[in-house]
Amino acid sequence: MPIVRLAEQADLRDVKSLADCHRKEIGFLPRAAFEESALHQCLIVACDDKGVVGFTRFRHRRDGVTVIYEICSQLSGSGAGGQMIDWLKADCREHGQRSIILKCPSDLPSNRFYESKGFRKVGVEAGKAQPLNIWSLEVS
């Protein structure tokens, strides 16, 4: 099983490479976005003995809501996604956050993953190319 931890500068090359492999799902992200998130401790990685196998970029807002910008795993079914959600839930509780929200294109299989992890679909909004499902998870 992968180990989840805060990202370090040494992880950023692998994180960017993984993001580029999933550009269709999460869009193009410049390395600077990952550097800034790592600097503010808002980027976690899932690692196994071969290196980074997943990442989640997020932000704790002042209103008690944590926003996941991207969650990406190299292999579906590896357990990395669920472990990153569990890590983030614990971090949210530690920082006094009440909930986690994210948006996901409606046609991606990831929507089933979010539902399986206890997220509730709370809305749909127009996206650039397709509708985006809005998911929320209470972390109390």
C-alpha positions, 0 to 999 in steps of 0.5 A, a space after each residue: 500500500 502506498 504511503 501518503 505524506 506532504 509533498 517535498 521539492 524532490 517529488 515535484 518532477 514526478 508529480 508534474 509528470 503524473 499530472 501531464 499523463 492525466 492532462 485530459 482529465 485534470 487539464 494542463 497544470 504548470 509546475 509553478 502551481 505544484 511548487 506553490 502548493 508544496 510550499 504552502 503544505 497543500 500538496 500531498 503525495 502517495 508513494 510506493 517503493 518506486 516513487 510517487 503514484 498519486 497526488 492531491 492538491 488542495 486548499 483549506 479555506 477560512 470558511 471551514 471548507 477544504 477544496 480539492 483542486 486535483 486528485 490523481 492516481 497512477 493506477 485505479 484500484 491501487 488504494 492511493 486515492 482512498 488513502 489520500 482522501 483519508 489523509 486529507 480528512 484527518 488534516 481537515 479535522 486537525 485544521 478545524 475544517 468542516 467539509 471537503 468539496 471538489 468538482 469533477 467532469 460528469 463523464 469521468 469514472 472518478 465520480 463513482 470513486 467519490 461516491 464510494 468514499 462518502 461524498 454527496 453530489 450537491 450540484 452540477 454546474 456548467 464547465 468549459 467543455 462539459 457539466 461539472 458535478 459538485 461533490 461534498 464530504 463532511 469531515 466532522 
